[in-house]
Amino acid sequence: MTDTAGPDKVASAEQIGLSAREAQATPPRDSASWARKVDRLEVAQRDGVRGTNVAGRRLTGPVQGFGKMWQKTYRMQAGSQIAPEHAIAVWKEHFPEFWPKGNRFAGALTGINPGDVALLDLALGGGVKLSTGVFVLYADQESFTLMTPQGHMFAGWITFSAEREGDETAIQAQVLMRANDPLYEAGMIMGGHAKEDKFWAATLTALGQRLGVPDPKVHTTTTCVDSKRQWRHARNIWHNSAVRSVFQPPRRRASAPAQKSSSNG
Amino acid sequence: MGVPEITMDVRRFGDSVAVVDIKGEVTAACEPVLMSAYEQAGATSKLVLNFAGLEYMNSGGIGMLVTLLVRANRQRQQLAAFGLSDHYREIFELTRLDEAITIYDSEESALDGVVR
């Protein structure tokens, strides 16, 4: 690492001997890991989930959200025997199986790949299911990232990763998010954050058990990155998928034989 | 955690503009380097990120840029970028970071744009 300052320090492509065209001729090694740009989500209907509030929606990052910005990290030590690549391969392949009971994730049959869209039914309590989805923004051998659409509880992304930390492998889920609108923000304050913490801790614990981690323990770290609310995005409430889900009939569920399982890939 | 292969050098243009030349791999692991560059840039009102030397970026790197954006907004600093290849420009658009960080084609246009 060098951190130097001064007007003589320059790092443009031209000044390191490459024309802009040459610099772009070789695709960067991350190019296959990122999804291609999409303006609005397209997704086919899938059995076992309602599948509403996703098609036609735009993606929302932390910049587009309403509430305070939080970074939450759920981290588990997995011992020395599990390689990070193996942990991520298992997580990608069996992602829905680790979700807490009552929640459904209907992804592509081929696992988790950049550009995939998954449909979700999430238990909000009181028998209410939130129908929403996620977009696979990034995926490589050591991590993958899901980004949310308009109407989801939060605007942002979740990165699932594993890395070597000394002699051990550490596995984590990290959420960078703002509640998408004022209603969700109120919900997050009144138990939503705690519910989310339980959700991801349970998911990591289930993954740890699958990987053979003895007595998996999840450590949660929560940081408020920005305490300001973005009132200019209060109108996101128009897309609120929880409100819309209440008024949408559960039309697909009757034809779904897999609905008794806690997940559906 | 591996040592980030990254350098971030800071150039000042008067009291109000600083350019950060980013060279190498942008991942979450290089947050201390970026924040150090941010501190070096000091109390400028415009911060311009030069991505011409960007070799690799993962989703952790994008998250780190969001954190930088929050810090800049808190200080009422304008954030801009130039030197992005088509690939990285597309990532900025996909993650909708381009709605908060103005992207320019060249350093000249970036400096013109932020000073205007």
Contacts between the chains, C-beta under 8 A, distances in Angstrom:
chain1	res1	chain2	res2	distance
A	1	B	3	7.4
A	1	B	4	6.8
A	1	B	6	6.8
A	1	B	7	6.9
A	1	B	30	7.9
A	1	B	32	7.8
A	1	B	33	5.1
A	2	B	7	4.7
A	2	B	9	7.2
A	3	B	7	7.8
A	3	B	8	6.4
A	3	B	9	7.5
A	3	B	10	7.6
A	3	B	33	6.5
A	3	B	36	4.6
A	3	B	37	5.9
A	3	B	40	6.3
A	4	B	9	5.2
A	4	B	10	7.4
A	5	B	9	7.0
A	5	B	10	4.3
A	5	B	11	7.3
A	5	B	12	7.1
A	5	B	40	4.9
A	6	B	9	7.7
A	6	B	10	7.8
A	6	B	11	6.8
A	7	B	11	5.3
A	7	B	12	6.8
A	7	B	13	7.9
A	9	B	9	3.9
A	9	B	10	7.3
A	9	B	11	5.7
A	9	B	21	6.3
A	10	B	9	8.0
A	10	B	11	7.2
A	10	B	21	6.4
A	11	B	7	7.6
A	11	B	9	6.3
A	11	B	21	3.3
A	11	B	22	7.2
A	11	B	23	4.7
A	11	B	50	6.1
A	11	B	52	6.4
A	11	B	53	4.4
A	12	B	21	7.5
A	12	B	50	6.5
A	12	B	52	4.3
A	12	B	53	7.5
A	12	B	83	6.2
A	12	B	107	6.5
A	13	B	52	4.4
A	13	B	53	7.1
A	13	B	83	7.0
A	14	B	52	7.8
A	16	B	23	7.9
A	16	B	53	6.6
A	20	B	52	7.9
A	23	B	52	7.2
A	23	B	85	6.6
A	24	B	85	4.8
A	24	B	86	6.3
A	24	B	87	7.6
A	27	B	87	6.7
A	28	B	54	7.9
A	28	B	55	6.4
A	28	B	56	5.9
A	28	B	57	7.9
A	28	B	85	7.4
A	28	B	87	6.0
A	28	B	88	7.8
A	29	B	56	6.0
A	30	B	56	5.2
A	30	B	57	6.1
A	30	B	58	6.2
A	31	B	87	5.7
A	33	B	58	6.9
A	34	B	87	7.7
A	34	B	90	7.9
A	34	B	91	5.7
A	34	B	94	7.4
A	35	B	94	6.4
A	36	B	90	7.5
A	36	B	94	7.9
A	37	B	90	4.7
A	37	B	93	5.5
A	37	B	94	4.7
A	38	B	94	7.1
A	58	B	96	8.0
A	59	B	94	7.2
A	59	B	95	7.6
A	59	B	96	6.6
A	60	B	96	7.2
A	61	B	66	7.2
A	61	B	95	5.0
A	61	B	96	4.8
A	61	B	97	6.6
A	62	B	66	5.1
A	63	B	66	7.0
A	63	B	69	7.2
A	63	B	96	5.8
A	63	B	97	6.3
A	63	B	99	5.8
A	63	B	100	4.6
A	64	B	96	5.9
A	64	B	99	7.3
A	69	B	66	7.9
A	69	B	70	6.3
A	71	B	63	7.9
A	71	B	67	7.8
A	137	B	59	6.0
A	137	B	94	7.1
A	137	B	95	7.0
A	138	B	58	6.3
A	138	B	59	4.0
A	140	B	58	6.9
A	143	B	58	6.6
A	143	B	59	6.9
A	143	B	60	7.3
A	145	B	59	3.8
A	147	B	95	7.2
A	157	B	59	6.7
A	157	B	63	7.3
A	157	B	95	7.9
A	159	B	59	5.3
A	159	B	60	6.2
A	159	B	63	7.0
A	161	B	60	7.5
A	163	B	1	6.4
A	165	B	1	6.7
A	174	B	63	7.7
A	176	B	63	5.0
A	176	B	66	6.4
A	225	B	66	7.9
A	225	B	67	6.0
A	225	B	70	5.5
A	226	B	70	4.5
A	226	B	73	7.8
A	226	B	74	7.5
